[in-house]
Amino acid sequence: MSAAYRVGFIACGLIAEGAHLPAYRKIPAVEVVAGADISEEVRRRWTDDLGVPHMYASAEELLEREKPDIVSICTWPPLRPDMVELACAAGVKGILAEKPMAVDLAGCDRMIAAAERAGAVLVIGHQRRFHNRYVKARELIDSGAIGDLVQITGYGGGDLLTGGTHTVDCIRYLVHDAPAEWVIGQIDRRDPGFTNRRLGLQQWEETHLRYGHHIEAGAFAMIQFQGGVRATIESGIMMRPGRGGWPATIYGTDGIIEVGHDRTEPGQPWLRARVKGEADWLSPEVEANDAFQAEIEALIDVIERGGTHPLDGRSARAGHEILMAIYQSARRRARIDLPLDVTESPLEAMIAAGEV
C-alpha cells in the first residue's frame, strides 16, 4: 500500500536532513519522494546516502515533475515567501516552512495570502511547543501549581530571528497565545564574534549576513500580554551566563518552573519546579518525544479533518510581529504599542539609514 502523502523538500541543508527528514520517515502516511537543492554535492548525498529517489536543482522542477502533496521549505528566510507562493501555485496541500517565517511582516503577509488563496495548510516550524516539556510546563501553570502566572523570562544564545523566534513562540504558548499589547526593547549591533561555519554564516566576514539577512549581537526586551502577564527576553551577548541549559523561567505568585534545553546535560531533567509547600525542586516526569514528528502529524490532521494548526501562519505572524516590534523599539527608543504599523524590517531600515 502506497503512502497517502508525497513529500518534497525545497532546500536540503542541516535542518532538513537532521530533523525534518527523520521525522517524516517515522510517519507511515507519508513518503519522501524528492528534494531540491542548488548544491550538487547535497543532491548526491540525499540520493546516495539518504535514499531519496529524486533530486532536482530547482524547486520549480521538483514541483512540476513530482507534484508533492506536502513540502518542507528549509531555505534561508529571505527566500521563504517566494517558495511558499511557488508551492501554493503548484497545488500542494500542506507546507511546513522553517522559522523564522520571513524577515519582515510583508513577507509573512505574502505567505499567508498565498496559502489562503490556494486552500493550503501553512505551518511554521516552531516545533518546541509540541515537545512534552513545554506541554507539561503549561499543564503545571494551568493547574495552579505555582499560583497565578506573573512573568516568563526566555533566554537564547543567538540572534532574535534565528533563536529568538523560538523563544517568543514558547512564551506565547505558555500564555495560551494571549495577544501582546506592547513591547519595549534594545539591541546591540557589535560584532558578535561569529566565524564562517555551517549554520548560515558561510560569508560572515564579507557580508555580515546570517542566512542572507542582517542580525544583531544581542537583545533585551519586555513584552506586555493581554491579561497582565509580562515576559522578558535575553538573547545573544545579553543572555546572562549559565542560562543556556534552562532557556525558560516561569514565575508565579507561589512558585517557579524552569524548562530545559532541547539537549539536556546528563542527569538534567527536562523540567523542574518549586511549588508552594515544597522546600526543594521537583522534577515531574516528562517523556521525550519528537516535536518535529508531532507538528507534521498535526499538519496531516488539519489537511484531513480541517481546523487550525497551532503553528499556522497567523500564529507565526503574531510572534514575528513581536520580534519586529523589538527592532522598532530599538529604532524609535520608545515603547511600541501593537499592532505594529510598519511591514518592513525595522532592523534592515535602521542599517540602510545608517542609524546603527
Residue frames as qw, qx, qy, qz and C-alpha x, y, z in Angstrom:
[[0.000, 0.888, 0.459, 0.000, 0.00, 0.00, 0.00],
 [0.426, 0.425, -0.024, 0.798, 1.46, 3.36, -1.03],
 [0.208, -0.339, -0.447, 0.801, 1.67, 6.27, 1.39],
 [0.164, 0.803, 0.567, -0.083, -1.19, 8.75, 1.35],
 [0.046, 0.983, -0.020, -0.176, 1.03, 11.84, 1.01],
 [0.772, 0.336, 0.014, 0.540, 4.01, 12.51, -1.24],
 [0.366, -0.877, -0.017, 0.311, 6.55, 14.81, 0.40],
 [0.659, 0.535, -0.010, 0.528, 9.14, 17.03, -1.26],
 [0.514, -0.632, -0.107, 0.570, 11.89, 19.20, 0.20],
 [0.381, 0.848, 0.044, 0.365, 12.82, 22.67, -1.01],
 [0.061, 0.759, -0.522, 0.385, 16.39, 23.18, 0.23],
 [0.938, -0.156, -0.308, -0.007, 18.11, 20.22, 1.86],
 [0.186, 0.654, -0.523, 0.514, 20.53, 21.65, 4.42],
 [0.150, 0.195, -0.838, 0.487, 21.19, 20.73, 8.04],
 [0.455, 0.035, 0.498, -0.738, 17.70, 21.25, 9.47],
 [0.773, 0.243, -0.258, -0.526, 16.12, 19.40, 6.56],
 [0.636, 0.272, -0.721, 0.034, 18.49, 16.45, 6.83],
 [0.208, 0.176, -0.791, 0.548, 18.82, 16.29, 10.59],
 [0.267, 0.145, 0.602, -0.738, 15.24, 16.99, 11.74],
 [0.632, 0.298, -0.029, -0.715, 12.57, 17.13, 9.03],
 [0.581, 0.300, -0.693, -0.302, 13.61, 14.04, 7.07],
 [0.176, 0.052, -0.938, 0.293, 13.87, 11.66, 10.08],
 [0.363, 0.183, 0.520, -0.751, 10.52, 12.94, 11.38],
 [0.660, 0.302, -0.251, -0.640, 8.69, 12.28, 8.10],
 [0.510, 0.250, -0.814, -0.121, 10.16, 8.79, 7.97],
 [0.073, 0.008, 0.858, -0.509, 8.53, 7.95, 11.30],
 [0.517, 0.313, 0.304, -0.736, 5.06, 8.61, 9.86],
 [0.466, 0.132, 0.848, 0.214, 3.56, 5.75, 7.79],
 [0.417, 0.754, 0.465, -0.202, 1.14, 8.07, 5.98],
 [0.242, 0.911, -0.201, -0.267, 3.91, 9.94, 4.15],
 [0.867, 0.079, 0.254, 0.420, 6.68, 9.12, 1.72],
 [0.102, -0.799, 0.257, 0.535, 9.59, 11.44, 0.96],
 [0.803, 0.450, 0.367, 0.135, 9.84, 11.27, -2.82],
 [0.570, 0.582, 0.099, 0.571, 12.08, 14.18, -3.81],
 [0.387, -0.736, -0.117, 0.542, 14.19, 17.15, -2.84],
 [0.481, 0.782, 0.101, 0.383, 15.53, 20.28, -4.49],
 [0.514, -0.743, 0.085, 0.420, 18.81, 21.97, -3.68],
 [0.408, 0.883, -0.213, -0.090, 21.22, 24.17, -5.62],
 [0.235, -0.663, 0.710, 0.040, 24.20, 22.14, -4.36],
 [0.756, 0.286, -0.540, -0.232, 25.16, 19.15, -6.49],
 [0.225, 0.278, -0.846, 0.395, 27.02, 17.68, -3.51],
 [0.432, -0.010, 0.568, -0.700, 23.89, 17.84, -1.37],
 [0.786, 0.242, -0.137, -0.552, 21.74, 16.33, -4.09],
 [0.605, 0.322, -0.728, -0.005, 24.17, 13.45, -4.47],
 [0.002, 0.184, -0.822, 0.538, 24.26, 12.80, -0.71],
 [0.598, 0.074, 0.355, -0.714, 20.48, 12.78, -0.44],
 [0.822, 0.288, -0.322, -0.372, 20.28, 10.23, -3.25],
 [0.610, 0.336, -0.702, 0.150, 23.26, 8.01, -2.37],
 [0.179, 0.158, -0.768, 0.594, 23.33, 8.18, 1.42],
 [0.337, 0.089, 0.498, -0.794, 19.77, 9.09, 2.41],
 [0.210, 0.229, 0.939, 0.151, 17.87, 7.16, -0.25],
 [0.364, 0.604, 0.267, -0.657, 15.65, 9.97, -1.56],
 [0.710, 0.338, 0.584, 0.199, 14.55, 8.77, -5.01],
 [0.448, 0.674, 0.318, 0.494, 14.59, 12.02, -6.99],
 [0.369, -0.628, -0.102, 0.677, 16.65, 15.18, -6.57],
 [0.409, 0.773, 0.333, 0.352, 16.41, 18.42, -8.54],
 [0.454, 0.051, -0.092, 0.885, 18.42, 21.62, -8.87],
 [0.165, -0.197, -0.031, -0.966, 15.33, 23.86, -8.66],
 [0.323, 0.221, 0.700, -0.597, 12.10, 23.98, -6.72],
 [0.563, 0.399, -0.131, -0.712, 10.21, 24.67, -9.93],
 [0.486, 0.274, -0.782, -0.278, 11.32, 21.38, -11.49],
 [0.013, -0.019, -0.928, 0.371, 10.54, 19.40, -8.33],
 [0.409, 0.317, 0.469, -0.716, 7.02, 20.82, -8.08],
 [0.576, 0.416, -0.314, -0.630, 6.29, 20.33, -11.77],
 [0.498, 0.275, -0.802, -0.181, 7.57, 16.78, -12.06],
 [0.206, -0.009, -0.915, 0.347, 6.77, 15.28, -8.65],
 [0.450, -0.475, -0.312, -0.689, 3.56, 17.13, -7.71],
 [0.288, -0.034, -0.809, 0.511, 4.05, 16.62, -3.95],
 [0.383, -0.706, -0.555, -0.216, 1.16, 16.85, -1.52],
 [0.507, -0.845, -0.047, 0.162, 3.33, 18.31, 1.26],
 [0.613, 0.548, -0.230, 0.520, 6.56, 20.28, 1.06],
 [0.586, -0.665, -0.124, 0.446, 9.10, 21.26, 3.69],
 [0.384, 0.837, -0.022, 0.388, 10.62, 24.64, 2.86],
 [0.738, -0.544, -0.035, 0.397, 14.03, 24.88, 4.52],
 [0.500, 0.606, 0.044, 0.617, 15.53, 27.75, 2.51],
 [0.302, -0.087, -0.323, 0.893, 17.06, 30.81, 4.12],
 [0.087, 0.609, 0.596, -0.516, 14.40, 33.22, 5.49],
 [0.173, 0.506, -0.147, -0.832, 14.52, 35.88, 2.75],
 [0.205, 0.130, -0.792, -0.560, 13.58, 33.22, 0.17],
 [0.144, 0.229, 0.926, -0.264, 10.64, 31.69, 2.03],
 [0.438, 0.522, 0.289, -0.672, 7.84, 33.98, 0.79],
 [0.418, 0.478, -0.542, -0.551, 8.79, 33.23, -2.83],
 [0.151, 0.133, -0.977, -0.068, 8.96, 29.49, -2.18],
 [0.278, 0.327, 0.760, -0.488, 5.61, 29.42, -0.36],
 [0.487, 0.551, -0.001, -0.677, 3.97, 31.28, -3.23],
 [0.334, 0.398, -0.762, -0.385, 5.55, 28.86, -5.69],
 [0.005, 0.027, 0.989, -0.146, 4.38, 25.79, -3.76],
 [0.376, 0.430, 0.551, -0.609, 0.87, 27.13, -3.33],
 [0.477, 0.534, -0.273, -0.642, 0.62, 27.88, -7.05],
 [0.277, 0.280, -0.892, -0.224, 1.65, 24.26, -7.72],
 [0.734, -0.247, -0.345, -0.530, -1.30, 22.97, -5.69],
 [0.355, 0.107, -0.839, 0.397, 0.33, 21.47, -2.61],
 [0.542, -0.613, -0.522, -0.241, -1.97, 20.60, 0.27],
 [0.621, -0.768, -0.085, 0.132, 0.39, 21.39, 3.12],
 [0.473, 0.665, -0.303, 0.493, 3.57, 23.37, 3.73],
 [0.704, -0.635, -0.116, 0.297, 5.96, 23.12, 6.66],
 [0.403, 0.776, -0.153, 0.460, 8.21, 26.19, 6.43],
 [0.640, -0.146, -0.424, 0.624, 11.17, 26.65, 8.72],
 [0.242, -0.936, -0.213, 0.142, 11.31, 29.53, 11.15],
 [0.191, 0.432, 0.369, -0.800, 11.57, 32.48, 11.18],
 [0.563, 0.606, 0.543, -0.145, 8.58, 32.88, 8.91],
 [0.523, 0.734, 0.129, 0.413, 10.30, 35.65, 6.91],
 [0.496, -0.019, -0.239, 0.835, 12.47, 38.67, 7.66],
 [0.141, 0.000, 0.107, -0.984, 9.62, 41.21, 7.78],
 [0.443, 0.334, 0.647, -0.522, 5.86, 41.34, 8.18],
 [0.532, 0.521, -0.256, -0.616, 5.37, 42.00, 4.48],
 [0.298, 0.296, -0.889, -0.181, 6.88, 38.58, 3.75],
 [0.189, 0.130, 0.885, -0.405, 4.65, 36.97, 6.38],
 [0.505, 0.460, 0.282, -0.673, 1.58, 38.54, 4.79],
 [0.471, 0.450, -0.579, -0.490, 2.56, 37.26, 1.35],
 [0.136, 0.136, -0.980, 0.046, 2.87, 33.72, 2.70],
 [0.302, 0.289, 0.728, -0.543, -0.48, 33.82, 4.50],
 [0.522, 0.506, -0.015, -0.687, -2.25, 35.26, 1.47],
 [0.379, 0.370, -0.765, -0.366, -0.79, 32.63, -0.87],
 [0.014, -0.026, -0.980, 0.196, -1.86, 29.78, 1.40],
 [0.365, 0.399, 0.560, -0.628, -5.35, 31.15, 1.89],
 [0.498, 0.480, -0.304, -0.655, -5.84, 31.67, -1.86],
 [0.417, 0.293, -0.829, -0.232, -4.76, 28.10, -2.55],
 [0.851, -0.331, -0.066, -0.403, -6.53, 26.47, 0.38],
 [0.708, 0.236, -0.583, 0.322, -3.20, 25.07, 1.57],
 [0.688, -0.710, -0.136, 0.065, -2.29, 24.49, 5.21],
 [0.410, 0.675, -0.354, 0.502, 0.72, 26.66, 6.07],
 [0.780, -0.600, -0.127, 0.123, 2.69, 25.68, 9.18],
 [0.232, 0.808, -0.419, 0.343, 5.79, 27.44, 10.54],
 [0.807, 0.015, -0.559, 0.191, 8.31, 25.23, 12.35],
 [0.207, -0.576, 0.482, -0.627, 8.15, 26.43, 15.94],
 [0.728, -0.094, -0.660, -0.157, 8.02, 22.78, 16.95],
 [0.206, 0.187, -0.734, 0.620, 9.11, 23.30, 20.56],
 [0.512, -0.150, 0.276, -0.800, 5.56, 23.93, 21.73],
 [0.878, 0.021, -0.338, -0.337, 4.90, 20.30, 20.73],
 [0.455, 0.275, -0.770, 0.353, 7.68, 18.99, 22.96],
 [0.617, -0.514, -0.594, -0.049, 6.35, 17.33, 26.09],
 [0.442, -0.215, -0.414, 0.766, 8.45, 19.51, 28.41],
 [0.107, -0.080, -0.042, -0.990, 6.57, 22.63, 27.30],
 [0.551, -0.364, -0.575, -0.483, 3.26, 20.77, 27.33],
 [0.613, -0.390, -0.605, 0.325, 3.94, 19.71, 30.94],
 [0.238, -0.074, -0.243, 0.938, 5.01, 23.26, 31.90],
 [0.316, -0.234, -0.240, -0.888, 1.71, 24.66, 30.63],
 [0.639, -0.393, -0.638, -0.176, -0.21, 21.94, 32.45],
 [0.499, -0.285, -0.523, 0.629, 1.52, 22.93, 35.69],
 [0.005, -0.046, 0.034, -0.998, 0.70, 26.59, 35.13],
 [0.477, -0.281, -0.437, -0.709, -2.93, 25.82, 34.33],
 [0.637, -0.354, -0.681, 0.069, -3.26, 23.58, 37.40],
 [0.341, -0.876, 0.020, -0.341, -2.28, 26.45, 39.69],
 [0.884, -0.166, -0.243, 0.364, 0.87, 24.66, 40.89],
 [0.481, 0.019, -0.147, 0.864, 2.76, 27.97, 41.01],
 [0.032, 0.614, 0.407, -0.676, -0.21, 30.20, 41.79],
 [0.454, 0.843, 0.216, -0.192, -1.09, 32.97, 39.36],
 [0.724, 0.251, 0.215, 0.605, 1.25, 33.37, 36.40],
 [0.168, -0.883, -0.060, 0.435, 3.18, 36.65, 36.66],
 [0.191, 0.836, -0.414, -0.307, 6.19, 36.63, 34.36],
 [0.946, 0.131, 0.216, 0.202, 8.18, 34.47, 31.95],
 [0.064, -0.822, 0.450, 0.342, 11.84, 35.02, 31.10],
 [0.926, 0.341, 0.144, 0.080, 13.23, 33.48, 27.92],
 [0.325, -0.725, 0.484, 0.367, 16.95, 33.07, 27.21],
 [0.877, 0.422, 0.198, 0.119, 18.80, 32.32, 23.99],
 [0.583, -0.472, 0.299, 0.589, 22.39, 32.46, 22.84],
 [0.446, 0.267, 0.544, 0.659, 21.70, 33.54, 19.25],
 [0.074, 0.002, -0.126, -0.989, 20.04, 36.43, 17.45],
 [0.491, 0.210, 0.421, -0.733, 16.33, 37.20, 17.52],
 [0.706, 0.361, -0.254, -0.553, 15.42, 35.86, 14.09],
 [0.487, 0.294, -0.822, -0.035, 17.42, 32.65, 14.44],
 [0.340, -0.132, -0.870, 0.333, 16.66, 31.64, 18.03],
 [0.155, 0.105, 0.397, -0.899, 14.52, 34.41, 19.48],
 [0.564, -0.024, -0.403, -0.721, 11.64, 33.36, 17.24],
 [0.595, -0.172, -0.784, 0.038, 11.51, 30.06, 19.16],
 [0.197, -0.114, -0.601, 0.766, 11.74, 31.92, 22.48],
 [0.343, 0.044, 0.040, -0.938, 8.81, 34.16, 21.62],
 [0.638, -0.088, -0.574, -0.506, 6.68, 31.27, 20.37],
 [0.500, -0.160, -0.800, 0.290, 7.28, 29.24, 23.52],
 [0.006, 0.128, 0.443, -0.887, 6.34, 32.22, 25.67],
 [0.488, 0.013, -0.221, -0.844, 3.18, 32.76, 23.62],
 [0.609, -0.117, -0.762, -0.189, 2.31, 29.08, 24.02],
 [0.344, -0.166, -0.741, 0.552, 2.67, 29.27, 27.80],
 [0.172, 0.259, 0.323, -0.894, 0.28, 32.26, 27.96],
 [0.445, 0.482, 0.751, -0.079, -2.20, 30.49, 25.64],
 [0.351, 0.339, 0.468, 0.737, -1.34, 32.85, 22.78],
 [0.075, -0.838, -0.388, 0.377, -2.70, 35.90, 24.56],
 [0.455, 0.789, 0.124, 0.394, -2.27, 38.97, 22.35],
 [0.540, -0.181, -0.166, 0.805, 0.77, 41.13, 23.04],
 [0.012, 0.924, 0.364, -0.119, -0.19, 44.71, 23.89],
 [0.166, 0.955, -0.244, 0.039, 3.17, 46.45, 23.79],
 [0.904, 0.022, -0.059, 0.423, 6.90, 45.81, 23.51],
 [0.020, -0.962, 0.273, -0.009, 9.98, 47.72, 24.59],
 [0.937, -0.095, 0.162, 0.295, 13.48, 46.58, 23.74],
 [0.037, 0.886, -0.402, -0.230, 17.04, 47.34, 22.74],
 [0.956, 0.229, 0.036, 0.179, 19.62, 45.62, 20.58],
 [0.366, -0.726, 0.436, 0.385, 23.41, 45.59, 20.33],
 [0.789, 0.610, -0.007, -0.070, 24.87, 45.55, 16.83],
 [0.166, -0.745, 0.632, 0.133, 28.51, 45.00, 17.75],
 [0.592, 0.348, -0.704, -0.181, 30.32, 42.14, 16.02],
 [0.846, -0.397, 0.150, -0.324, 29.25, 39.03, 17.95],
 [0.265, -0.591, 0.759, 0.069, 32.49, 37.26, 17.03],
 [0.904, 0.248, 0.295, -0.183, 31.00, 34.75, 14.64],
 [0.164, -0.471, 0.726, 0.474, 33.21, 32.83, 12.26],
 [0.609, 0.265, -0.483, -0.571, 32.37, 31.15, 9.00],
 [0.254, -0.087, 0.947, -0.176, 30.66, 27.86, 9.74],
 [0.001, -0.229, -0.893, -0.387, 27.80, 25.74, 8.52],
 [0.003, -0.632, -0.717, 0.294, 24.94, 27.46, 10.30],
 [0.234, 0.881, 0.393, 0.120, 24.23, 30.18, 7.78],
 [0.266, -0.896, 0.153, 0.322, 27.49, 32.08, 8.33],
 [0.854, 0.185, 0.281, 0.398, 29.40, 30.96, 5.26],
 [0.443, 0.533, 0.094, 0.715, 30.27, 34.51, 4.15],
 [0.401, -0.817, -0.358, 0.208, 30.07, 36.24, 7.53],
 [0.484, -0.447, 0.084, 0.748, 33.38, 38.13, 7.29],
 [0.218, 0.148, 0.481, 0.836, 32.48, 39.51, 3.86],
 [0.211, -0.496, -0.537, -0.649, 28.79, 40.28, 4.29],
 [0.090, -0.037, 0.630, -0.771, 27.90, 40.22, 8.00],
 [0.690, -0.056, -0.197, -0.694, 24.70, 38.47, 6.99],
 [0.277, -0.104, 0.933, -0.204, 23.30, 35.34, 8.55],
 [0.386, 0.422, 0.820, 0.008, 21.01, 33.26, 6.35],
 [0.281, 0.467, 0.499, 0.674, 21.01, 36.17, 3.91],
 [0.196, -0.863, -0.266, -0.382, 19.82, 38.88, 6.30],
 [0.126, 0.558, -0.463, 0.677, 21.28, 41.18, 8.94],
 [0.691, -0.487, -0.529, 0.072, 21.28, 40.21, 12.60],
 [0.231, -0.849, 0.254, -0.401, 22.15, 41.72, 15.97],
 [0.388, 0.335, -0.776, 0.368, 24.70, 40.55, 18.53],
 [0.170, -0.235, -0.817, 0.499, 22.36, 40.79, 21.49],
 [0.301, -0.466, -0.335, -0.762, 18.90, 41.92, 22.51],
 [0.055, -0.226, -0.776, 0.587, 16.81, 42.59, 25.60],
 [0.303, -0.304, -0.400, -0.810, 13.06, 43.13, 25.57],
 [0.223, 0.185, 0.748, -0.597, 9.94, 43.28, 27.70],
 [0.260, -0.235, -0.692, -0.631, 6.55, 42.18, 26.38],
 [0.367, 0.068, 0.528, -0.763, 3.18, 43.02, 27.97],
 [0.132, -0.198, -0.902, -0.360, 0.46, 40.47, 27.24],
 [0.518, -0.372, -0.205, -0.743, -3.27, 40.96, 27.48],
 [0.819, -0.397, -0.405, -0.081, -4.33, 39.77, 30.92],
 [0.402, -0.884, 0.201, -0.130, -1.32, 41.21, 32.73],
 [0.887, -0.222, 0.225, 0.336, 1.45, 38.64, 32.28],
 [0.192, 0.899, -0.348, -0.182, 4.80, 40.08, 31.23],
 [0.948, 0.056, 0.121, 0.291, 7.76, 38.41, 29.56],
 [0.063, -0.875, 0.393, 0.276, 11.39, 39.39, 29.19],
 [0.921, 0.350, 0.021, 0.171, 13.87, 38.12, 26.63],
 [0.287, -0.787, 0.473, 0.274, 17.67, 37.99, 26.94],
 [0.910, 0.360, 0.181, 0.097, 19.45, 36.90, 23.78],
 [0.631, 0.635, -0.194, 0.402, 22.92, 36.76, 22.28],
 [0.449, 0.266, -0.467, 0.713, 25.52, 38.67, 24.26],
 [0.370, -0.459, 0.167, -0.790, 22.74, 39.93, 26.56],
 [0.858, -0.282, -0.386, -0.190, 21.97, 36.44, 27.90],
 [0.417, -0.743, 0.457, -0.256, 23.24, 36.07, 31.43],
 [0.271, 0.430, -0.861, 0.021, 25.90, 33.38, 31.96],
 [0.135, -0.068, 0.936, -0.319, 24.78, 29.90, 32.85],
 [0.581, 0.295, 0.356, -0.670, 21.31, 30.11, 31.35],
 [0.363, 0.346, -0.684, -0.531, 21.95, 28.05, 28.20],
 [0.155, -0.043, -0.987, 0.018, 20.68, 24.86, 29.82],
 [0.041, 0.564, 0.735, -0.374, 17.48, 26.46, 31.14],
 [0.164, 0.207, 0.379, 0.887, 16.06, 28.67, 28.37],
 [0.347, -0.556, -0.341, -0.674, 12.75, 29.50, 30.11],
 [0.176, -0.129, -0.727, 0.651, 11.92, 30.51, 33.67],
 [0.326, -0.548, -0.531, -0.558, 8.26, 30.86, 34.62],
 [0.087, 0.059, -0.579, 0.808, 7.35, 32.90, 37.72],
 [0.397, -0.585, -0.602, -0.371, 4.08, 32.55, 39.61],
 [0.353, -0.719, 0.157, -0.578, 2.81, 34.07, 42.83],
 [0.795, -0.472, 0.310, -0.223, 3.58, 30.78, 44.64],
 [0.827, -0.181, 0.472, 0.246, 6.40, 29.15, 42.73],
 [0.156, 0.705, -0.506, -0.471, 8.76, 28.83, 39.78],
 [0.913, 0.222, 0.340, 0.047, 9.08, 26.47, 36.80],
 [0.034, -0.691, 0.553, 0.465, 12.23, 26.08, 34.72],
 [0.894, 0.400, 0.151, -0.135, 12.21, 24.41, 31.31],
 [0.619, -0.409, 0.510, 0.436, 15.32, 22.66, 30.00],
 [0.172, 0.583, -0.502, -0.615, 17.09, 22.90, 26.66],
 [0.826, 0.327, -0.273, -0.369, 16.48, 20.71, 23.59],
 [0.789, 0.202, -0.532, 0.232, 19.58, 18.71, 24.53],
 [0.578, -0.776, 0.121, -0.222, 19.85, 18.41, 28.28],
 [0.123, 0.614, -0.746, 0.225, 23.06, 17.59, 30.11],
 [0.574, -0.068, -0.814, 0.045, 23.43, 14.09, 31.61],
 [0.308, -0.323, -0.730, 0.518, 21.25, 13.86, 34.69],
 [0.131, 0.129, 0.107, -0.977, 19.45, 17.15, 33.98],
 [0.339, 0.482, 0.781, -0.205, 15.64, 16.89, 33.92],
 [0.202, 0.493, 0.541, 0.650, 13.53, 18.28, 31.10],
 [0.280, -0.700, -0.200, -0.626, 11.65, 20.33, 33.66],
 [0.415, -0.190, -0.678, 0.577, 11.91, 21.35, 37.29],
 [0.271, -0.692, -0.283, -0.607, 9.58, 23.27, 39.57],
 [0.182, -0.054, -0.660, 0.727, 9.43, 24.80, 43.03],
 [0.357, -0.530, -0.533, -0.555, 5.85, 24.85, 44.20],
 [0.394, -0.569, 0.247, -0.678, 4.08, 26.08, 47.30],
 [0.855, -0.379, 0.194, -0.297, 4.63, 23.81, 50.27],
 [0.956, 0.103, -0.013, 0.274, 7.73, 22.11, 48.86],
 [0.393, -0.821, 0.232, 0.343, 11.21, 23.11, 50.04],
 [0.429, -0.332, 0.656, 0.524, 13.11, 21.52, 47.14],
 [0.384, 0.378, -0.479, -0.694, 12.92, 21.43, 43.36],
 [0.751, 0.174, 0.603, -0.208, 10.56, 18.82, 41.92],
 [0.078, 0.367, -0.699, -0.609, 11.23, 17.16, 38.56],
 [0.769, 0.263, 0.329, -0.481, 7.95, 15.96, 37.05],
 [0.593, -0.009, 0.737, 0.324, 8.27, 13.01, 34.70],
 [0.454, 0.693, -0.124, -0.546, 8.46, 14.12, 31.08],
 [0.800, 0.127, 0.545, 0.218, 8.61, 11.58, 28.27],
 [0.105, -0.478, 0.444, 0.751, 10.87, 12.74, 25.44],
 [0.639, 0.546, 0.539, -0.056, 9.16, 12.97, 22.07],
 [0.407, 0.088, 0.449, 0.791, 9.95, 14.07, 18.52],
 [0.164, 0.642, 0.315, -0.680, 8.38, 17.52, 18.29],
 [0.166, 0.356, -0.548, -0.739, 9.06, 17.68, 14.54],
 [0.105, -0.179, -0.951, -0.230, 7.08, 14.49, 14.06],
 [0.031, 0.550, 0.704, -0.448, 4.27, 15.87, 16.23],
 [0.186, 0.570, 0.002, -0.800, 3.95, 19.08, 14.23],
 [0.201, 0.188, -0.744, -0.608, 3.84, 17.11, 10.95],
 [0.076, -0.323, -0.943, 0.024, 1.19, 14.73, 12.28],
 [0.106, 0.614, 0.460, -0.633, -0.86, 17.76, 13.34],
 [0.180, 0.420, -0.394, -0.798, -0.43, 19.19, 9.81],
 [0.172, -0.057, -0.908, -0.378, -1.80, 15.98, 8.29],
 [0.008, -0.471, -0.809, 0.351, -4.69, 16.03, 10.75],
 [0.185, 0.589, 0.143, -0.774, -5.68, 19.54, 9.65],
 [0.200, 0.247, -0.669, -0.671, -5.45, 18.53, 5.97],
 [0.203, -0.181, -0.946, -0.178, -7.77, 15.60, 6.62],
 [0.203, -0.575, -0.756, 0.236, -10.14, 16.98, 9.23],
 [0.015, 0.803, 0.203, 0.560, -9.93, 20.75, 8.92],
 [0.589, -0.746, -0.199, 0.238, -9.41, 23.12, 11.81],
 [0.142, 0.935, -0.261, 0.193, -6.45, 25.30, 12.71],
 [0.816, 0.080, -0.366, 0.439, -2.91, 24.14, 13.28],
 [0.503, -0.789, -0.157, 0.316, -1.33, 25.61, 16.45],
 [0.450, -0.440, 0.312, 0.712, 1.63, 26.75, 14.33],
 [0.502, 0.669, 0.492, 0.241, -0.29, 28.16, 11.39],
 [0.443, 0.416, 0.113, 0.786, 0.79, 31.26, 9.51],
 [0.226, -0.801, -0.147, -0.535, -1.30, 33.68, 11.51],
 [0.762, -0.631, -0.064, 0.135, 0.08, 32.40, 14.80],
 [0.742, -0.034, 0.085, 0.664, 3.63, 32.70, 13.47],
 [0.210, 0.651, 0.165, 0.711, 2.92, 36.23, 12.23],
 [0.479, -0.839, -0.124, -0.228, 1.82, 37.26, 15.74],
 [0.793, -0.456, 0.073, 0.397, 5.17, 36.06, 17.09],
 [0.593, 0.277, 0.210, 0.726, 7.08, 37.68, 14.24],
 [0.045, -0.854, -0.199, -0.478, 5.33, 40.97, 14.96],
 [0.634, -0.764, 0.003, 0.120, 6.82, 40.91, 18.47],
 [0.744, -0.127, 0.212, 0.621, 10.33, 40.45, 17.02],
 [0.334, 0.561, 0.284, 0.702, 9.80, 43.33, 14.61],
 [0.312, -0.894, -0.186, -0.262, 8.44, 45.46, 17.46],
 [0.724, -0.540, 0.050, 0.427, 11.65, 44.87, 19.43],
 [0.552, 0.148, 0.282, 0.771, 13.64, 46.21, 16.49],
 [0.025, 0.746, 0.333, 0.575, 11.23, 49.12, 16.09],
 [0.534, -0.829, -0.155, 0.058, 11.52, 49.95, 19.79],
 [0.685, -0.321, 0.154, 0.636, 15.31, 49.99, 19.49],
 [0.376, 0.401, 0.359, 0.754, 15.00, 52.25, 16.44],
 [0.158, -0.757, -0.290, -0.564, 12.49, 54.68, 17.95],
 [0.243, 0.139, -0.621, 0.732, 13.80, 54.46, 21.56],
 [0.492, -0.148, 0.150, -0.845, 10.23, 54.05, 22.74],
 [0.461, 0.135, 0.833, -0.276, 7.58, 51.59, 23.82],
 [0.250, 0.086, -0.645, -0.717, 5.84, 50.18, 20.77],
 [0.596, 0.161, 0.522, -0.589, 2.12, 49.55, 21.02],
 [0.111, 0.014, 0.911, 0.398, 0.72, 46.72, 18.92],
 [0.868, 0.294, 0.300, 0.264, -0.41, 46.15, 16.26],
 [0.442, -0.395, 0.313, 0.742, 2.79, 47.31, 14.60],
 [0.446, 0.796, 0.213, -0.348, 2.21, 49.89, 11.86],
 [0.207, 0.707, -0.573, -0.359, 5.24, 49.05, 9.69],
 [0.971, 0.139, 0.147, -0.127, 5.64, 45.97, 7.48],
 [0.591, 0.628, -0.445, 0.242, 9.30, 46.42, 6.53],
 [0.797, -0.257, -0.375, 0.399, 12.06, 45.14, 8.81],
 [0.210, -0.976, 0.039, -0.044, 12.98, 47.93, 11.25],
 [0.695, -0.479, 0.356, 0.401, 16.45, 46.37, 11.62],
 [0.608, 0.297, 0.453, 0.581, 17.09, 46.46, 7.88],
 [0.114, 0.909, 0.254, 0.311, 15.68, 50.01, 7.77],
 [0.474, -0.851, 0.125, 0.188, 17.99, 51.11, 10.59],
 [0.691, -0.236, 0.435, 0.527, 21.02, 49.68, 8.82],
 [0.472, 0.563, 0.448, 0.510, 20.06, 51.17, 5.46],
 [0.049, -0.954, -0.156, -0.252, 19.64, 54.60, 7.08],
 [0.489, 0.427, -0.441, 0.619, 22.97, 54.35, 8.88],
 [0.485, -0.680, 0.073, -0.544, 21.29, 54.56, 12.28],
 [0.829, -0.464, 0.300, -0.085, 23.05, 51.54, 13.77]]
